[in-house]
Amino acid sequence: MERLMLAVQYNAYDGGANALQHVEVPIPSPNKDEILIKMEAASINPLDWKIQKRILWPILPAKFPYIPCMDVAGEVMEVGRGVTKFKVGDKVVGLMSPFSGGGLAEFAVIKESVTASRPPEISASECAGLPIAGITALQALSQTIGIKLDGSGERKNILVTAASGGVGHYAVQLAKLGNTHVTATCGARNIEFVKSLGADEVIDYKTAEGAALKSPSGKKYDAVIHCANEFPWSIFETNLSMNGKVVDLSPTLGSVMNFALKKLTFPKKQLVPLLLLPKGGDLQYLVDLVKQGKIRTVIDSKYPITKAKDAWARCIDGHATGKIIFEF
Ligand SMILES: NC(=O)c1ccc[n+]([C@@H]2O[C@H](COP(=O)([O-])OP(=O)(O)OC[C@H]3O[C@@H](n4cnc5c(N)ncnc54)[C@H](OP(=O)(O)O)[C@@H]3O)[C@@H](O)[C@H]2O)c1
């Protein structure tokens, strides 16, 4: 007889939190290169509700019903025959494919290639915050901007927008491991919090200075990790140093066209769209930084799976400080 598990799924596009349904479905089986985990924690990202709102239509969800959420942490219960790095009983964290989805369930299947070991001293919840938000911040800083996180590179001025959010709070901490001066934007209530992450200067985004993205000390930015919503290019342009780049995490058709146009005309200042690449090595690097006490996951709120609708609504609301976590 098939073993069942509790899960949360939706059956069609749109509908927000109210469209989530609590169901019992069969426990999935791992393929050759996959691992079955018993879930201990998961985190929710704006991408999860944006998929429900058709941001990747008609590609995702590949089929309905769809179990959302991709950031997962738990204990290995079973491994596919091709898996070499993990065994039953290991504690792990992983990033599920958006095509399969499946994180909001008691058991989940992840590919070995996007799984990292979790040391016993780091909680499942702290690790579950890392995959999407942490890898995005890491790839934006180290791969797109070229910041050396051992501090050996030349000094750069960085602006992180929405520094109080999931991606932003990792981006500030990672940027400070490099040789950087960090300016950050956030709401007034989070200014002290963002300073505690290491930001050198913080601007309230609801003030005139925040709207103009002006550094209080008059610095021009060599790079912007842009985690907030769309902003006019003209505002970025006046604040960038000669070769400054804006890494845009939520590119629109307009911003991608802008990027293509600017590439064609060889300007030095650029808007660079970024889409994270799921890499187990990057995830392990982040877990190791947490273990060494160099970065931390700040948890906005924790929910049991039975309160999935509340967590979903909180994420759509867009006012989380750090990460929204499910504990199983
Ligand atoms: N391209 C990719 O691969 C990729 C990967 C991950 C994420 N993303 C995108 O990156 C964006 C950020 O994700 P996230 O997980 O960090 O979001 P999040 O955690 O939901 O961000 C919430 C935070 O943003 C702050 N905020 C909102 N608008 C702001 C503004 N205009 N200026 C300054 N702060 C503002 C909020 O502060 P208040 O409460 O004070 O308003 C809140 O603390 C999302 O659009 C997400 O879809 C893209």
The ligand as an SDF file (V2000), in Angstrom:
LIG
                    3D

 48 52  0  0  0  0  0  0  0  0999 V2000
   16.5230   36.7510   -9.9490 N   0  0  0  0  0  0  0  0  0  0  0  0
   16.6120   35.8080   -9.0330 C   0  0  0  0  0  0  0  0  0  0  0  0
   17.2040   34.7410   -9.2580 O   0  0  0  0  0  0  0  0  0  0  0  0
   16.0000   36.0730   -7.6840 C   0  0  0  0  0  0  0  0  0  0  0  0
   16.2880   35.2440   -6.6030 C   0  0  0  0  0  0  0  0  0  0  0  0
   15.7610   35.5640   -5.3550 C   0  0  0  0  0  0  0  0  0  0  0  0
   14.9210   36.6740   -5.2300 C   0  0  0  0  0  0  0  0  0  0  0  0
   14.6280   37.4280   -6.3170 N   0  0  0  0  0  0  0  0  0  0  0  0
   13.7660   38.6200   -6.1920 C   0  0  0  0  0  0  0  0  0  0  0  0
   14.4380   39.5440   -5.3440 O   0  0  0  0  0  0  0  0  0  0  0  0
   13.4770   40.3340   -4.6670 C   0  0  0  0  0  0  0  0  0  0  0  0
   13.7980   40.3550   -3.1740 C   0  0  0  0  0  0  0  0  0  0  0  0
   13.5590   39.0590   -2.6300 O   0  0  0  0  0  0  0  0  0  0  0  0
   13.5250   38.8540   -1.0640 P   0  0  0  0  0  0  0  0  0  0  0  0
   13.3460   37.4100   -0.7950 O   0  0  0  0  0  0  0  0  0  0  0  0
   14.6630   39.5590   -0.4420 O   0  0  0  0  0  0  0  0  0  0  0  0
   12.1700   39.6550   -0.7000 O   0  0  0  0  0  0  0  0  0  0  0  0
   11.5170   39.9160    0.7110 P   0  0  0  0  0  0  0  0  0  0  0  0
   12.2430   39.1660    1.7720 O   0  0  0  0  0  0  0  0  0  0  0  0
   10.0630   39.6820    0.5810 O   0  0  0  0  0  0  0  0  0  0  0  0
   11.7450   41.4980    0.9420 O   0  0  0  0  0  0  0  0  0  0  0  0
   11.0310   42.1080    1.9690 C   0  0  0  0  0  0  0  0  0  0  0  0
   11.7740   43.3120    2.4820 C   0  0  0  0  0  0  0  0  0  0  0  0
   11.9650   44.3040    1.4720 O   0  0  0  0  0  0  0  0  0  0  0  0
   11.8100   45.5990    2.0670 C   0  0  0  0  0  0  0  0  0  0  0  0
   11.4320   46.5340    1.0130 N   0  0  0  0  0  0  0  0  0  0  0  0
   10.3580   46.4720    0.1960 C   0  0  0  0  0  0  0  0  0  0  0  0
   10.3790   47.5040   -0.7000 N   0  0  0  0  0  0  0  0  0  0  0  0
   11.4880   48.2230   -0.4350 C   0  0  0  0  0  0  0  0  0  0  0  0
   12.0680   49.3870   -1.0140 C   0  0  0  0  0  0  0  0  0  0  0  0
   11.5030   50.0110   -2.0690 N   0  0  0  0  0  0  0  0  0  0  0  0
   13.2290   49.8380   -0.5050 N   0  0  0  0  0  0  0  0  0  0  0  0
   13.8260   49.2250    0.5410 C   0  0  0  0  0  0  0  0  0  0  0  0
   13.3150   48.1140    1.1590 N   0  0  0  0  0  0  0  0  0  0  0  0
   12.1560   47.6170    0.6590 C   0  0  0  0  0  0  0  0  0  0  0  0
   10.7270   45.4030    3.1020 C   0  0  0  0  0  0  0  0  0  0  0  0
   10.8440   46.4060    4.0870 O   0  0  0  0  0  0  0  0  0  0  0  0
    9.5250   47.1260    4.7210 P   0  0  0  0  0  0  0  0  0  0  0  0
    8.8030   46.0570    5.4570 O   0  0  0  0  0  0  0  0  0  0  0  0
   10.1140   48.1770    5.6020 O   0  0  0  0  0  0  0  0  0  0  0  0
    8.7410   47.6660    3.5510 O   0  0  0  0  0  0  0  0  0  0  0  0
   11.0380   43.9860    3.6400 C   0  0  0  0  0  0  0  0  0  0  0  0
   11.8700   44.0040    4.7840 O   0  0  0  0  0  0  0  0  0  0  0  0
   12.0970   39.7380   -4.9890 C   0  0  0  0  0  0  0  0  0  0  0  0
   11.5120   40.4970   -6.0260 O   0  0  0  0  0  0  0  0  0  0  0  0
   12.4420   38.3540   -5.5040 C   0  0  0  0  0  0  0  0  0  0  0  0
   11.4690   37.8390   -6.3920 O   0  0  0  0  0  0  0  0  0  0  0  0
   15.1430   37.1500   -7.5310 C   0  0  0  0  0  0  0  0  0  0  0  0
  1  2  1  0
  2  3  2  0
  2  4  1  0
  4  5  1  0
  4 48  2  0
  5  6  2  0
  6  7  1  0
  7  8  2  0
  8  9  1  0
  8 48  1  0
  9 10  1  0
  9 46  1  0
 10 11  1  0
 11 12  1  0
 11 44  1  0
 12 13  1  0
 13 14  1  0
 14 15  2  0
 14 16  1  0
 14 17  1  0
 17 18  1  0
 18 19  2  0
 18 20  1  0
 18 21  1  0
 21 22  1  0
 22 23  1  0
 23 24  1  0
 23 42  1  0
 24 25  1  0
 25 26  1  0
 25 36  1  0
 26 27  1  0
 26 35  1  0
 27 28  2  0
 28 29  1  0
 29 30  1  0
 29 35  2  0
 30 31  1  0
 30 32  2  0
 32 33  1  0
 33 34  2  0
 34 35  1  0
 36 37  1  0
 36 42  1  0
 37 38  1  0
 38 39  2  0
 38 40  1  0
 38 41  1  0
 42 43  1  0
 44 45  1  0
 44 46  1  0
 46 47  1  0
M  CHG  2   8   1  16  -1
M  END
$$$$
